Structures are given as structure tokens and as C-alpha cells.
Amino acid sequence: MQDEIQTVSLDGAKYGVKDLTPRVIEGFNMLVKLQAEIKEQSYEMQKLDAAQATIIAQVKQFIEEDKIEEHKEDEI
């Protein structure tokens, strides 16, 4: 037999699952899904940040290897 959830928490307050109305249950279910999506998006942002840092380092290396000089404003 699986353990069923007896209580849920929201902002530090606990509520008995058996006392929840259908719309409150739906709201809690939506929150669970949103929290999972937030976690996934956080992972995606970390992945993209790491990829961006790698590409920046690679482009800097190419600039150095190709001996490209930095443009100075007074050279216009």
C-alpha cells in the first residue's frame, strides 16, 4: 500500500488534504507543475550560460591566434 499524502503546505501553513476543495487541489497541482518547470528552466539557463562562456572563450582565443587588434576609438 502506498503512503498517501495527508497534509500539504503553503507559505508555512499546513492543510489536511481531505479538507481541500477541488479548486484548491487543482491550484496545488498547478503549483507542483510550475515548480517542476521552474527547476527545468533553471537547468536550461545554467546550460546556456555555460555554453555562452565556452563560445566567448573560443572567440577570444581565435582573435588572439588571428592577431586581430582591438579597435581604439581615437583611430576613427
PAZAPA-4460 file (N, C-alpha, C; in steps of 0.05 Angstrom, whole numbers, plus 32768, in hexadecimal, padded with zeros to 4 digits):
% residues 76
    n_x    n_y    n_z   ca_x   ca_y   ca_z    c_x    c_y    c_z   seq   type   mol
   8010   7FE8   8000   8000   8000   8000   8011   8019   8000     1      M     A
   800B   802B   7FEE   801A   8044   7FED   8012   8057   8003     2      Q     A
   8025   8066   800D   801F   807B   8020   8012   8092   8011     3      D     A
   7FFA   809A   801B   7FEC   80B0   800F   7FF4   80CA   801E     4      E     A
   7FF5   80E0   800F   7FFB   80F9   801B   7FE3   8102   802D     5      I     A
   7FE9   8108   8046   7FD4   8110   8059   7FD1   812E   805B     6      Q     A
   7FE8   813D   8058   7FE7   815A   805A   7FF7   8166   8043     7      T     A
   7FF1   817F   803E   8001   818F   802B   8007   81AA   8039     8      V     A
   801D   81B6   8030   8025   81D0   803C   8025   81E5   8027     9      S     A
   801E   81FD   8030   801F   8215   801F   8027   822D   8030    10      L     A
   803D   8239   802A   8047   8250   803A   8048   824A   8057    11      D     A
   8052   8233   805F   8055   822C   807B   803C   8221   8089    12      G     A
   8025   8222   807C   800C   8218   8088   8007   81FC   807D    13      A     A
   7FFE   81EA   808E   7FF7   81CF   8085   7FD9   81CB   8084    14      K     A
   7FD1   81BB   8070   7FB4   81B6   806C   7FB0   8198   8068    15      Y     A
   7F9B   818E   8072   7F94   8172   806E   7F8A   816D   8052    16      G     A
   7F94   815A   8045   7F8C   8154   8029   7F6E   814E   8027    17      V     A
   7F64   8140   803B   7F47   8139   803A   7F35   8152   803D    18      K     A
   7F40   8169   8046   7F31   8181   8049   7F31   8193   8030    19      D     A
   7F42   818C   801D   7F45   819E   8006   7F2E   819B   7FF2    20      L     A
   7F26   81B1   7FE7   7F12   81B1   7FD2   7F1F   81AB   7FB7    21      T     A
   7F0F   81A3   7FA3   7F1B   819D   7F89   7F2B   81B4   7F7D    22      P     A
   7F22   81CD   7F80   7F32   81E3   7F74   7F4C   81E7   7F83    23      R     A
   7F4D   81E2   7F9D   7F66   81E4   7FAC   7F79   81CE   7FA4    24      V     A
   7F6E   81B6   7FA1   7F7E   819F   7F98   7F8A   81A5   7F7D    25      I     A
   7F7A   81B0   7F6B   7F83   81B8   7F50   7F99   81CD   7F52    26      E     A
   7F96   81E0   7F64   7FAB   81F4   7F68   7FC5   81E8   7F72    27      G     A
   7FC3   81D6   7F85   7FDB   81C8   7F8F   7FE9   81B8   7F79    28      F     A
   7FD9   81AA   7F69   7FE4   819B   7F52   7FF2   81AD   7F3E    29      N     A
   7FE6   81C5   7F39   7FF3   81D8   7F28   800D   81E2   7F33    30      M     A
   800E   81E7   7F4D   8027   81F0   7F5A   803C   81DB   7F58    31      L     A
   8036   81C1   7F5B   8049   81AC   7F59   8055   81AC   7F3C    32      V     A
   8043   81AE   7F28   804D   81AE   7F0C   805E   81C6   7F07    33      K     A
   8056   81DE   7F11   8065   81F6   7F0C   8081   81F4   7F19    34      L     A
   8082   81E9   7F31   809C   81E6   7F3F   80AE   81D4   7F2F    35      Q     A
   80A3   81BF   7F23   80B4   81AD   7F13   80BE   81BB   7EFA    36      A     A
   80AD   81CC   7EEE   80B5   81DB   7ED6   80CA   81EF   7EDD    37      E     A
   80C7   81FC   7EF4   80DB   8210   7EFD   80F6   8202   7F01    38      I     A
   80F6   81EB   7F0D   810F   81DC   7F11   811B   81D5   7EF6    39      K     A
   810B   81CC   7EE3   8115   81C6   7EC8   8120   81DE   7EBA    40      E     A
   8112   81F5   7EBC   811C   820D   7EAF   8136   8217   7EBC    41      Q     A
   8139   8213   7ED6   8151   821A   7EE3   8169   820A   7ED8    42      S     A
   8164   81F0   7ED5   8178   81DE   7EC9   817F   81E8   7EAD    43      Y     A
   816B   81EE   7E9D   8170   81F8   7E81   8180   8211   7E81    44      E     A
   817A   8224   7E94   818A   823D   7E95   81A7   8237   7E9C    45      M     A
   81AB   8225   7EAF   81C7   821E   7EB7   81D5   8212   7E9F    46      Q     A
   81C8   8201   7E90   81D4   81F5   7E79   81DB   820A   7E64    47      K     A
   81C8   821C   7E5F   81CD   8231   7E4B   81E3   8244   7E54    48      L     A
   81E4   824B   7E6D   81F9   825C   7E78   8215   824F   7E74    49      D     A
   8216   8235   7E79   8230   8226   7E76   8238   8226   7E58    50      A     A
   8224   8221   7E47   822A   8221   7E2A   8234   823C   7E21    51      A     A
   8226   8251   7E2A   822E   826C   7E22   824B   8272   7E2C    52      Q     A
   8252   826B   7E44   826C   8270   7E4F   8281   8261   7E3E    53      A     A
   827B   8249   7E36   828D   8239   7E25   8292   8247   7E0A    54      T     A
   827C   8250   7DFD   827F   825D   7DE3   828E   8277   7DE6    55      I     A
   8289   8287   7DFB   8298   82A0   7DFF   82B5   829A   7E01    56      I     A
   82BD   8286   7E11   82D9   827F   7E14   82E5   8276   7DF9    57      A     A
   82D6   8267   7DEA   82DF   825E   7DD0   82E3   8275   7DBD    58      Q     A
   82D1   8288   7DBC   82D3   829F   7DAA   82EB   82B0   7DB2    59      V     A
   82EF   82B4   7DCC   8307   82C3   7DD6   8321   82B5   7DCD    60      K     A
   8321   829B   7DCF   8339   828C   7DC6   833D   828F   7DA8    61      Q     A
   8328   828E   7D98   832B   8292   7D7B   8335   82AE   7D75    62      F     A
   832B   82C2   7D83   8335   82DE   7D7F   8353   82E0   7D85    63      I     A
   835B   82D3   7D9B   8378   82D3   7DA2   8388   82C4   7D8D    64      E     A
   837F   82AD   7D86   838E   829D   7D72   8390   82AB   7D57    65      E     A
   837A   82B9   7D4F   837A   82C6   7D35   8386   82E2   7D37    66      D     A
   8390   82E9   7D4F   839E   8303   7D53   838D   831B   7D4B    67      K     A
   8374   831B   7D53   8362   8331   7D4D   8365   8345   7D64    68      I     A
   836B   835E   7D5C   836F   8373   7D70   8355   837F   7D78    69      E     A
   8353   8387   7D91   833C   8394   7D9C   8339   83B0   7D8F    70      E     A
   8321   83B7   7D88   831B   83D1   7D7C   831C   83E6   7D91    71      H     A
   832A   83FB   7D8C   832B   8412   7D9F   831A   8428   7D94    72      K     A
   830B   8435   7DA6   82F8   844B   7D9E   8307   8461   7D8F    73      E     A
   831F   8468   7D97   832D   847F   7D8B   8338   8478   7D6F    74      D     A
   8334   8460   7D66   833E   8458   7D4B   832A   845D   7D35    75      E     A
   8313   8468   7D3C   82FE   846C   7D28   8305   8483   7D16    76      I     A
***
